[in-house]
């Protein structure tokens, strides 16, 4: 994630452009378009608080629990450098992969080590499905029990995806850097594979599924998104001509939300909503700073959409601006997530290089802001996770200090 831009360069550019910028927050314009969302039943996925990257196969980033109310960093926990995110299992356990020391770790909610497995080299977010845990490793794809016992492993060519995907039958999908999609059943038997030169090949890859489980949406490099029919094993349609660096987000009606190639500074950017057919449902143009990779939007239980760069935007499900909030010269650097009260949580980095986090209500009111003034950490990482006890576990990306945050 974010390997194409160093934090040093990014913060330098932000400093130049944001130093004298005025607050361009906007109060609510439209707030009467409620499209209720519900949690999609996905039998193969673990019934745990946060079982995978961005919470679920539709990449909604939405928890059925209430998030932190106090806005306090309770603890920093050392685990070593990470590129992937954090998943939460059953029984008060979290799971993560440590990249440089090549380990797969389980910890409790207080940050105490439960178990650690060495020689597991992965930049991926653990996937909890079929009663087990799956890790897309750099050199292998492996399956573990919740107690850390390795059940099976399959060697593969170099794989650095931020997340594999799982269908309703428990079959597993991941893409290597040679643009090959692998499909295994839950027991590790290879079902099929395909290569498409349009597939994104870097560590931002995190495919999403349609609500009925029949279509896999894959990020593209020369196109924005490819819709793969997993039954016929064919590409049904593609959309766009710009790279997509964040996972497609899907609502209950099967509508798709994407922000293609947002790396240009201060240029006009567009978030699209597509029908399941691939046709444009609506588009919303916005400006401001760069949109970083793996900063997926989130959808709340009323169907409202949240996304951001140097500004947090909220749109109705039909694409009308509800409100926007300037983020105090900080830039969104982590996937957005939301809770059962429709509070949205934002991980960002200030122009001074400090990690910060915000919580905003559905109405755009700030509940709290945290700024880590120690400046000892690198940027916020991918896939923060909300527990049933109201904690957020925030990974940090490519961080030589090797800590993650526990926020209450």
FENQUICOR-V335538 format. One record per residue. N is the residue number from 1. RES is the residue in three letters. OMEGA is omega in degrees with one decimal (none if undefined). Layout:
n & res & omega
N & RES & OMEGA
N & RES & OMEGA
This chain:
n & res & omega
1 & UNK & 171.9
2 & UNK & -177.9
3 & UNK & -177.7
4 & UNK & 178.9
5 & UNK & 174.2
6 & UNK & 179.6
7 & UNK & 179.7
8 & UNK & -179.7
9 & UNK & -178.3
10 & UNK & -177.1
11 & UNK & 175.9
12 & UNK & 179.6
13 & UNK & 179.5
14 & UNK & -179.7
15 & UNK & -178.5
16 & UNK & -171.6
17 & UNK & -172.9
18 & UNK & -171.4
19 & UNK & -177.8
20 & UNK & -176.2
21 & UNK & 177.9
22 & UNK & 178.7
23 & UNK & -179.9
24 & UNK & 175.7
25 & UNK & -179.4
26 & UNK & 177.4
27 & UNK & -175.4
28 & UNK & 176.4
29 & UNK & 179.4
30 & UNK & 179.6
31 & UNK & -177.2
32 & UNK & -174.7
33 & UNK & -177.9
34 & UNK & 176.5
35 & UNK & -171.0
36 & UNK & 176.3
37 & UNK & 174.6
38 & UNK & 179.2
39 & UNK & -178.0
40 & UNK & 178.4
41 & UNK & -178.4
42 & UNK & -167.4
43 & UNK & -176.2
44 & UNK & -175.3
45 & UNK & 179.5
46 & UNK & 175.6
47 & UNK & -177.8
48 & UNK & -173.2
49 & UNK & -177.4
50 & UNK & -167.7
51 & UNK & -176.0
52 & UNK & 175.6
53 & UNK & 178.4
54 & UNK & 168.0
55 & UNK & -169.3
56 & UNK & -177.1
57 & UNK & 175.7
58 & UNK & 178.2
59 & UNK & -179.7
60 & UNK & -175.8
61 & UNK & -172.6
62 & UNK & 179.4
63 & UNK & 174.9
64 & UNK & 178.4
65 & UNK & 177.1
66 & UNK & -179.2
67 & UNK & -176.0
68 & UNK & -176.9
69 & UNK & -171.8
70 & UNK & -177.7
71 & UNK & -178.2
72 & UNK & 171.1
73 & UNK & -177.8
74 & UNK & -174.5
75 & UNK & 165.6
76 & UNK & -175.7
77 & UNK & 179.1
78 & UNK & 173.5
79 & UNK & -174.0
80 & UNK & -174.2
81 & UNK & -179.8
82 & UNK & 167.4
83 & UNK & -178.4
84 & UNK & -177.0
85 & UNK & -177.8
86 & UNK & 173.0
87 & UNK & 179.9
88 & UNK & 178.8
89 & UNK & 177.9
90 & UNK & 175.3
91 & UNK & 175.1
92 & UNK & 179.8
93 & UNK & 171.2
94 & UNK & -177.3
95 & UNK & 178.6
96 & UNK & 177.9
97 & UNK & 176.5
98 & UNK & -166.3
99 & UNK & -170.6
100 & UNK & 177.7
101 & UNK & 173.2
102 & UNK & 178.5
103 & UNK & 175.3
104 & UNK & -169.4
105 & UNK & 167.8
106 & UNK & 179.7
107 & UNK & 173.5
108 & UNK & -174.0
109 & UNK & 177.8
110 & UNK & 179.6
111 & UNK & 177.5
112 & UNK & -178.8
113 & UNK & 175.2
114 & UNK & 172.4
115 & UNK & -178.8
116 & UNK & 177.7
117 & UNK & -178.6
118 & UNK & 178.7
119 & UNK & 171.9
120 & UNK & -171.3
121 & UNK & -173.9
122 & UNK & 171.1
123 & UNK & -174.1
124 & UNK & 172.9
125 & UNK & 179.5
126 & UNK & 177.7
127 & UNK & -179.4
128 & UNK & -175.8
129 & UNK & 178.1
130 & UNK & -178.7
131 & UNK & -177.5
132 & UNK & 179.1
133 & UNK & -177.9
134 & UNK & -179.4
135 & UNK & 172.7
136 & UNK & -176.9
137 & UNK & 179.2
138 & UNK & -176.8
139 & UNK & -178.8
140 & UNK & 172.3
141 & UNK & -171.1
142 & UNK & 178.1
143 & UNK & -179.7
144 & UNK & 168.5
145 & UNK & 178.3
146 & UNK & 176.6
147 & UNK & 176.5
148 & UNK & 177.4
149 & UNK & 178.2
150 & UNK & -177.6
151 & UNK & 174.3
152 & UNK & 177.7
153 & UNK & 178.7
154 & UNK & 177.7
155 & UNK & 177.5
156 & UNK & 172.5
157 & UNK & -169.0
158 & UNK & -178.6
159 & UNK & -178.6
160 & UNK & -177.9
161 & UNK & -179.5
162 & UNK & 178.4
163 & UNK & 164.9
164 & UNK & 177.3
165 & UNK & 178.6
166 & UNK & 178.0
167 & UNK & -174.5
168 & UNK & 178.6
169 & UNK & 178.7
170 & UNK & 176.5
171 & UNK & -169.5
172 & UNK & -174.4
173 & UNK & 172.3
174 & UNK & -173.7
175 & UNK & 178.4
176 & UNK & -175.4
177 & UNK & 175.9
178 & UNK & 176.6
179 & UNK & 175.4
180 & UNK & 174.0
181 & UNK & 176.4
182 & UNK & 175.9
183 & UNK & 177.8
184 & UNK & 168.7
185 & UNK & -173.0
186 & UNK & 179.8
187 & UNK & 175.0
188 & UNK & 176.6
189 & UNK & -179.6
190 & UNK & -179.7
191 & UNK & 178.3
192 & UNK & 177.8
193 & UNK & 176.5
194 & UNK & 176.9
195 & UNK & 175.2
196 & UNK & -176.4
197 & UNK & 178.5
198 & UNK & -179.8
199 & UNK & 170.9
200 & UNK & -172.2
201 & UNK & -174.9
202 & UNK & -173.0
203 & UNK & 175.0
204 & UNK & -169.0
205 & UNK & 177.1
206 & UNK & -176.8
207 & UNK & 178.9
208 & UNK & 179.9
209 & UNK & 169.9
210 & UNK & -178.5
211 & UNK & 178.9
212 & UNK & 176.2
213 & UNK & -175.8
214 & UNK & -176.9
215 & UNK & 174.8
216 & UNK & 179.4
217 & UNK & -172.6
218 & UNK & 177.0
219 & UNK & -178.8
220 & UNK & 177.5
221 & UNK & 175.6
222 & UNK & 167.8
223 & UNK & -178.1
224 & UNK & -178.2
225 & UNK & 176.3
226 & UNK & 178.6
227 & UNK & -176.8
228 & UNK & 172.9
229 & UNK & -173.8
230 & UNK & 178.1
231 & UNK & 177.9
232 & UNK & -179.2
233 & UNK & -179.7
234 & UNK & 174.7
235 & UNK & -177.9
236 & UNK & -179.9
237 & UNK & 171.5
238 & UNK & 177.4
239 & UNK & 169.5
240 & UNK & 178.3
241 & UNK & 177.3
242 & UNK & 179.7
243 & UNK & 176.7
244 & UNK & -173.2
245 & UNK & 176.0
246 & UNK & -178.0
247 & UNK & 172.1
248 & UNK & 178.7
249 & UNK & -171.6
250 & UNK & 176.3
251 & UNK & -175.2
252 & UNK & 179.8
253 & UNK & -179.0
254 & UNK & 176.5
255 & UNK & -172.4
256 & UNK & -179.2
257 & UNK & -178.1
258 & UNK & 172.6
259 & UNK & -179.2
260 & UNK & 173.7
261 & UNK & -179.4
262 & UNK & -173.5
263 & UNK & -178.1
264 & UNK & 178.0
265 & UNK & 169.7
266 & UNK & 172.0
267 & UNK & 177.7
268 & UNK & 179.8
269 & UNK & -176.0
270 & UNK & 166.9
271 & UNK & -178.0
272 & UNK & 163.2
273 & UNK & -179.9
274 & UNK & 168.3
275 & UNK & 175.8
276 & UNK & 177.2
277 & UNK & -176.4
278 & UNK & 177.0
279 & UNK & -178.7
280 & UNK & 175.5
281 & UNK & 171.0
282 & UNK & 173.8
283 & UNK & -178.1
284 & UNK & -178.4
285 & UNK & -179.2
286 & UNK & -179.1
287 & UNK & -179.0
288 & UNK & -172.0
289 & UNK & 176.1
290 & UNK & 169.4
291 & UNK & -175.6
292 & UNK & 176.7
293 & UNK & -176.3
294 & UNK & 168.9
295 & UNK & -174.9
296 & UNK & 171.2
297 & UNK & 171.4
298 & UNK & 178.5
299 & UNK & -179.8
300 & UNK & -175.5
301 & UNK & 173.5
302 & UNK & 177.3
303 & UNK & 178.1
304 & UNK & -176.7
305 & UNK & 178.3
306 & UNK & 177.4
307 & UNK & -178.2
308 & UNK & 170.2
309 & UNK & 170.4
310 & UNK & -179.8
311 & UNK & 173.3
312 & UNK & -179.9
313 & UNK & 170.1
314 & UNK & 177.3
315 & UNK & 169.7
316 & UNK & 178.2
317 & UNK & 179.1
318 & UNK & 170.6
319 & UNK & 177.0
320 & UNK & 178.9
321 & UNK & 173.7
322 & UNK & 177.0
323 & UNK & 171.2
324 & UNK & -177.1
325 & UNK & 175.3
326 & UNK & -169.0
327 & UNK & 172.3
328 & UNK & 178.6
329 & UNK & 173.6
330 & UNK & -178.9
331 & UNK & 178.0
332 & UNK & -173.9
333 & UNK & -175.3
334 & UNK & 175.4
335 & UNK & 175.3
336 & UNK & 178.2
337 & UNK & -178.7
338 & UNK & -175.4
339 & UNK & -174.4
340 & UNK & 173.0
341 & UNK & -178.6
342 & UNK & 170.0
343 & UNK & -179.9
344 & UNK & -177.1
345 & UNK & -171.0
346 & UNK & 173.2
347 & UNK & -171.8
348 & UNK & 175.2
349 & UNK & -179.8
350 & UNK & 178.2
351 & UNK & 176.2
352 & UNK & 176.6
353 & UNK & -179.8
354 & UNK & 171.6
355 & UNK & 179.3
356 & UNK & 177.1
357 & UNK & -179.7
358 & UNK & 168.2
359 & UNK & 179.1
360 & UNK & 175.1
361 & UNK & 177.4
362 & UNK & -178.7
363 & UNK & 179.4
364 & UNK & 177.9
365 & UNK & 179.6
366 & UNK & 177.2
367 & UNK & 177.6
368 & UNK & 175.5
369 & UNK & 176.0
370 & UNK & 171.9
371 & UNK & 179.6
372 & UNK & -173.0
373 & UNK & 179.1
374 & UNK & 178.6
375 & UNK & -179.4
376 & UNK & -176.0
377 & UNK & 168.6
378 & UNK & -170.7
379 & UNK & 173.3
380 & UNK & -174.5
381 & UNK & -176.5
382 & UNK & 172.1
383 & UNK & 164.0
384 & UNK & -173.6
385 & UNK & 178.5
386 & UNK & 179.2
387 & UNK & 176.3
388 & UNK & 179.0
389 & UNK & 175.5
390 & UNK & 175.2
391 & UNK & 165.6
392 & UNK & 171.6
393 & UNK & -176.3
394 & UNK & 174.4
395 & UNK & 169.5
396 & UNK & -172.6
397 & UNK & 170.5
398 & UNK & -168.6
399 & UNK & -177.6
400 & UNK & 175.1
401 & UNK & 170.7
402 & UNK & -178.2
403 & UNK & 162.0
404 & UNK & -177.3
405 & UNK & 164.6
406 & UNK & -177.1
407 & UNK & 179.6
408 & UNK & none
